[in-house]
Amino acid sequence: MGFKFVWGIVIAFGLMFCSAAPAIAVQCQTIGDQEICLVSVKRSAKYYWQYRAVLKINGKQHPSERFDCHPRNTKTQGDRQSLKDQKHAFVCNIIPKR
């Protein structure tokens, strides 16, 4: 009986430490009444300022889009921006500048 008890403790500790779930870091931002979340992002190999990103807007995942984050193409407007401009600003502001 002692051997089974020790074996049970070993299995319990093994399962406790081996079943860690992977961490998922999703960047989200609320802009106006829209919640925009960055699901995945991939940088272009040829043009370092271009990114392909998959966004989730209000819980609905959208297909991959290309975002041009070159400094001369980023423009800031007032408080009123279209959804396309909001998505562009969100993705380009998360990416570290070169």
C-alpha positions in Angstrom: 0.0 0.0 0.0 2.9 2.4 0.7 4.2 2.0 -2.9 0.8 2.8 -4.5 0.5 5.9 -2.2 3.9 7.2 -3.2 3.2 6.5 -6.9 -0.1 8.4 -6.6 1.7 11.4 -5.1 4.3 11.4 -7.9 1.6 11.2 -10.6 -0.4 14.0 -8.9 2.6 16.3 -8.7 3.6 15.5 -12.3 0.1 16.4 -13.6 0.0 19.5 -11.5 3.2 20.9 -13.0 3.0 19.6 -16.6 -0.5 20.9 -17.5 0.3 24.6 -17.8 -1.8 26.3 -20.5 0.0 28.4 -23.0 -0.2 32.1 -22.4 -2.1 34.1 -25.1 -1.5 37.8 -25.2 -4.1 39.6 -27.3 -3.8 43.4 -27.6 -7.2 45.0 -27.5 -8.2 48.7 -27.6 -11.6 50.3 -27.4 -12.0 53.1 -29.9 -15.4 54.9 -29.7 -17.9 52.0 -29.5 -15.6 49.5 -31.3 -13.4 47.0 -29.5 -10.5 46.2 -31.8 -8.2 43.2 -30.9 -5.0 42.2 -32.7 -5.1 38.4 -33.2 -1.9 38.0 -35.2 0.7 40.1 -37.0 3.4 39.3 -39.5 6.0 41.7 -40.9 6.8 41.7 -44.6 10.3 40.4 -45.4 10.8 42.8 -48.3 9.3 46.0 -46.9 9.9 46.4 -43.2 7.0 48.9 -42.8 4.3 46.6 -44.2 2.5 44.2 -41.9 -0.2 41.6 -42.4 -2.6 41.5 -39.4 -5.7 39.6 -38.4 -8.0 41.8 -36.3 -11.1 40.9 -34.3 -13.6 43.7 -34.2 -16.4 43.5 -31.6 -15.7 39.7 -31.3 -15.9 39.0 -35.0 -12.6 37.9 -36.6 -11.8 39.6 -39.9 -9.6 38.3 -42.7 -5.9 39.2 -42.9 -5.3 42.8 -44.1 -2.1 44.6 -45.2 -1.2 47.7 -43.2 1.4 50.2 -44.5 3.1 51.7 -41.4 5.7 53.8 -43.1 6.2 57.1 -41.2 5.2 59.3 -44.2 1.9 57.4 -44.6 0.7 57.7 -41.0 -1.6 60.6 -40.6 -3.6 61.8 -37.6 -6.9 63.4 -37.9 -9.3 64.7 -35.4 -11.6 62.6 -33.2 -13.6 61.4 -36.2 -11.9 58.6 -38.1 -13.2 55.9 -40.3 -13.0 52.3 -39.2 -10.2 51.8 -41.7 -8.1 54.7 -40.2 -8.8 53.4 -36.7 -7.6 49.9 -37.6 -4.5 51.4 -39.3 -3.6 53.6 -36.3 -4.2 50.7 -33.9 -1.9 48.3 -35.7 0.8 50.8 -36.5 1.0 52.2 -33.0 1.5 48.7 -31.5 4.4 47.9 -33.7 7.8 49.1 -32.4 9.2 51.9 -34.5 12.5 51.3 -36.4 
